[in-house]
Amino acid sequence: MELKPEMVGDALPRLRRAQGQLSGVIDMMEQGEDCTEVLQQLAAVSRALDRAGFKIVSSGLRHCNAARERGEDPGMTDQELEKLFLALA
């Protein structure tokens, strides 16, 4: 299934924010910041990535269901989408 911007909703902005957060974490590490603060920020980046991934899978489910309702080939089976979802879990 091809990802189209209208399918992923706010996943792309989430990923861009996570990219900025990750750059911040790298800067913190290079500057010798406190370990606790670095790990807290790293956990925030991880959550942001997870949420973006779940958003993409969720959008894929909606897209495939809508395609089936229109009598079209959705491009992915439910089993394939489930496998992607579990890869994120």
C-alpha positions as a Markdown table, in Angstrom:
| # | Residue | x | y | z |
|---|---|---|---|---|
| 1 | Met | 0.0 | 0.0 | 0.0 |
| 2 | Glu | 1.4 | 3.4 | -1.0 |
| 3 | Leu | 1.5 | 6.0 | 1.7 |
| 4 | Lys | -0.2 | 9.2 | 0.6 |
| 5 | Pro | -0.1 | 12.4 | 2.7 |
| 6 | Glu | -3.8 | 12.4 | 3.1 |
| 7 | Met | -3.7 | 8.9 | 4.6 |
| 8 | Val | -1.2 | 9.5 | 7.4 |
| 9 | Gly | -2.9 | 12.5 | 9.0 |
| 10 | Asp | -0.6 | 14.0 | 11.6 |
| 11 | Ala | 2.0 | 11.3 | 11.6 |
| 12 | Leu | 4.4 | 13.3 | 9.5 |
| 13 | Pro | 4.3 | 16.4 | 11.8 |
| 14 | Arg | 4.8 | 14.0 | 14.7 |
| 15 | Leu | 7.8 | 12.5 | 13.1 |
| 16 | Arg | 9.3 | 15.9 | 12.4 |
| 17 | Arg | 8.8 | 16.9 | 16.0 |
| 18 | Ala | 10.4 | 13.6 | 17.1 |
| 19 | Gln | 13.3 | 14.4 | 14.8 |
| 20 | Gly | 13.8 | 17.7 | 16.5 |
| 21 | Gln | 13.5 | 16.1 | 19.9 |
| 22 | Leu | 16.1 | 13.5 | 18.9 |
| 23 | Ser | 18.5 | 16.2 | 17.8 |
| 24 | Gly | 18.0 | 17.8 | 21.2 |
| 25 | Val | 18.8 | 14.5 | 22.9 |
| 26 | Ile | 22.0 | 14.2 | 20.9 |
| 27 | Asp | 23.0 | 17.8 | 21.8 |
| 28 | Met | 22.3 | 17.0 | 25.5 |
| 29 | Met | 24.5 | 14.0 | 25.4 |
| 30 | Glu | 27.3 | 15.9 | 23.6 |
| 31 | Gln | 27.1 | 18.6 | 26.2 |
| 32 | Gly | 27.3 | 16.1 | 29.1 |
| 33 | Glu | 23.8 | 16.9 | 30.4 |
| 34 | Asp | 22.3 | 15.0 | 33.4 |
| 35 | Cys | 21.6 | 11.3 | 32.6 |
| 36 | Thr | 18.1 | 11.5 | 34.0 |
| 37 | Glu | 17.1 | 14.4 | 31.8 |
| 38 | Val | 18.6 | 12.8 | 28.7 |
| 39 | Leu | 16.8 | 9.5 | 29.3 |
| 40 | Gln | 13.5 | 11.4 | 30.0 |
| 41 | Gln | 13.8 | 13.2 | 26.6 |
| 42 | Leu | 14.8 | 9.9 | 24.9 |
| 43 | Ala | 11.7 | 8.3 | 26.3 |
| 44 | Ala | 9.6 | 11.2 | 24.9 |
| 45 | Val | 11.2 | 10.6 | 21.5 |
| 46 | Ser | 10.5 | 6.9 | 21.7 |
| 47 | Arg | 6.8 | 7.6 | 22.6 |
| 48 | Ala | 6.5 | 10.1 | 19.7 |
| 49 | Leu | 7.8 | 7.5 | 17.2 |
| 50 | Asp | 5.5 | 4.9 | 18.5 |
| 51 | Arg | 2.5 | 7.2 | 18.3 |
| 52 | Ala | 3.4 | 8.1 | 14.7 |
| 53 | Gly | 3.7 | 4.4 | 13.8 |
| 54 | Phe | 0.4 | 3.6 | 15.4 |
| 55 | Lys | -1.2 | 6.5 | 13.5 |
| 56 | Ile | 0.1 | 5.2 | 10.2 |
| 57 | Val | -1.3 | 1.7 | 10.9 |
| 58 | Ser | -4.6 | 3.2 | 12.1 |
| 59 | Ser | -4.8 | 5.2 | 8.9 |
| 60 | Gly | -4.0 | 2.1 | 6.9 |
| 61 | Leu | -6.8 | 0.2 | 8.5 |
| 62 | Arg | -9.3 | 3.0 | 7.7 |
| 63 | His | -8.1 | 3.2 | 4.2 |
| 64 | Cys | -8.3 | -0.5 | 3.6 |
| 65 | Asn | -11.8 | -0.7 | 5.1 |
| 66 | Ala | -13.0 | 2.2 | 3.0 |
| 67 | Ala | -11.5 | 0.5 | -0.1 |
| 68 | Arg | -13.3 | -2.7 | 0.7 |
| 69 | Glu | -16.6 | -0.9 | 1.2 |
| 70 | Arg | -16.2 | 0.6 | -2.3 |
| 71 | Gly | -15.5 | -2.8 | -3.7 |
| 72 | Glu | -11.9 | -2.0 | -4.4 |
| 73 | Asp | -8.7 | -3.9 | -3.6 |
| 74 | Pro | -7.4 | -2.4 | -0.4 |
| 75 | Gly | -3.8 | -3.2 | -1.2 |
| 76 | Met | -3.2 | -5.0 | 2.1 |
| 77 | Thr | -4.9 | -7.8 | 4.0 |
| 78 | Asp | -6.0 | -7.4 | 7.6 |
| 79 | Gln | -3.3 | -10.0 | 8.5 |
| 80 | Glu | -0.6 | -7.8 | 7.0 |
| 81 | Leu | -1.8 | -4.7 | 8.8 |
| 82 | Glu | -2.0 | -6.7 | 12.1 |
| 83 | Lys | 1.6 | -7.8 | 11.5 |
| 84 | Leu | 2.7 | -4.2 | 11.1 |
| 85 | Phe | 0.8 | -3.2 | 14.2 |
| 86 | Leu | 2.4 | -6.0 | 16.3 |
| 87 | Ala | 5.8 | -5.0 | 15.0 |
| 88 | Leu | 5.3 | -1.6 | 16.8 |
| 89 | Ala | 4.0 | -3.2 | 20.0 |
